[in-house]
Amino acid sequence: MGSRDANGNSIGDSSVSDLALGELNDVSHAGGIGVDQVLFPTREAYHGLVLRLKESGFEMCADLCAVDFLTHPGRALPDGIRPERFEVVVNLLSLSQKRRVRVRVQVPESDASIASLFDVYPGSEAMEREAYDLIGIRFSNHPDLTRILMPEEWEGHPLRKDYGSGRVPVQFKETPGPR
Amino acid sequence: MTTIDDQEVPMRVIERPAWSAKETSEGPQELLERSGTPEEEILREAGGVLRLPDGHVLDAGQIDVERSDDETMIINMGPQHPSTHGVLRLMLELDGETVLRTKSVIGYLHTGMEKTGEELTYVQGATNVTRMDYLSPLHNEAVFSLATEALLGVEIPDRATWIRTLMLELNRVSSHLMWMATNGMDLGSTSMMIFGFREREMVMSFFEKTTGLRMNNNYIRPGGVAADLPDGWEDDIDILCETILERTFEYDQLLTGQPIFRERTEGVGGLLAEEALALSVTGPLLRSTGVPWDLRRTMPYLAYDQLDFDVLVGTYGDNFDRYAIRLGEIRESIRMIRQILEKMPTGDYRVQDPKVTPPPRGRIDSSMEALIHHFKIFTEGFKVPEGEVYAAIESPRGEIGCYIVSDGSSKPYRMHIRGPSFVNLQVLPLLLRGGLMSDAVACISSVDPVMGEVDR
């Protein structure tokens, strides 16, 4: 791991910090695997931060996924960030600066919803649908939040840790009868 | 009770509780008729929501939102359509032969590999991920191994790095040859299909000789590779490079200069760089729009920083550019393989760290400790320090990423794969809009989706 720089800046509501964006302009550790900078905004500051990141040169949303931390609550987080059950992880890519930044947002179980990035990065559409389908995070203002990998009438979200694998016998939509 | 021939027959009806499905279902995935679709959804399906600079914004006026339902027709293509490369299902709204809206419906090959990955140890994990993108299995293994090694903090030996680079480039050749074959087939050139498969077979037999399997090799593992290259591999590679390079010029004669092929690909399925970036498109699709983004060059991993190669870019972002880029990449890969042949160092093919590496087969017969060690590694696996990491490499289809969260045990707490085809499929509505139905097949083919990876 060695040079891994995970100095997560806790970013408060009001200050979508210039500090954090200033640090991002430092390209000393560009490239390489496992050396991305990690940011931990609050849920309210998340959308604004990603918008600022896009303006500061992160042209592409490379990846978006969600993690369910139900059985692993004691993970390492920077001071001031309260661990919640879910986490939405966004990997942004800057082609001009040749670097990545990872944004990790805590999403509580009681209200598993977060702003959609669709208006910033249209390419996050399928990835957000996948996160909704498999983990059950609701993305507000997403244009078409439906299941993408599982059948539409599937019950539950399979990648949640409390989802009983093998509990539900595989079921498919009833085949239409003869017309 | 139901009635058959005026007789009441007892029948068991299985009722699914409606409430529980309702709780998690957000509605149908299919393309709906315009009357039943909100305007912003129509705009999205037609690619009109892309917010692009310098006047490339598609607005509602450009897209015929007001068109009534009875002028258009929604048809279903797939999931068993032969040209959808597996089980891709497309719903197309057609006006005559012109495609107005497209929606891809996926999930027919979903087997829950990310969930399975949480149940398998890091030793077994490569066996699982290699089945995702079945045309470039080694890239899946490599990205998983690189992510695991970043968490473990092990440095793999030089020879292992170079063997990995060699195998990845060979895999890129075989994957692009497969694409040449199916793309030829989709455009009506059966000869190209036969040729593509014939040349790919050469790479496949080398894989079989080295790894024991043609596909789903489980060859690249955390800590190095499974076995050293076989004796005489240099000669095999030499013949392979020479033959395939020679034959790529035959493809030139067969397709590149052929008027029918050019007419069917040039100017079809155009994509702009801004659109590609907005839709997170990577790989040959992104490069065809003129963006020189190739992770091998821009964010080098393995031994790519010591190899001399060109990143090929297109100008128009159409199907012909994508064809030319893939054909050129076969040649570039062969150029790289020839350099690897000369630079291949000697040494270990896997890291000599007893924590990660099982003892050699010979010692198991003579040493009890070695037997226990071997047993422990293959039953319990090795523990990986807590943390999270995102690794990304350039697969033949684009950026394949692996995000692993470790809780300190021997199994990944969460293993997420960013499938390049899954993300790239989002451009289909854009590529197909306004084109002809017969070009749709060519456009699907030029995106090069592998459904195993799309659905995972």
Interface residues (C-beta under 8 A of the other chain):
Chain A: M1 G2 R4 A30 G31 G32 I33 G34 D36 E59 M60 C61 A62 D63 C65 V67 D68 T71 H72 R75 A76 V89 N91 L93 L95 K98 R100 R102 F118 D119 Y121 P122 G123 S124 E125 A126 M127 E130 Y132 L134 G136 P143 D144 L145 T146 R147 I148 L149 M150 P151 E152 E153 W154 E155 G156 H157 P158 L159 S165 Q171
Chain B: R16 S20 A21 E23 T24 S25 E26 G27 P28 Q29 E40 E41 R44 V49 L50 R51 I106 G107 H110 G112 E114 K115 E119 L146 A147 A150 L151 G153 L277 A278 L279 S280 V281 T282 V291 W293 T298 M299 P300 Y301 P385 E386 G387 E388 V389 Y390 A391 A392 E399 G401 Y403 V405 D407 Y413 R414 H416 R418 F422 V423 L425 Q426 D455 R456
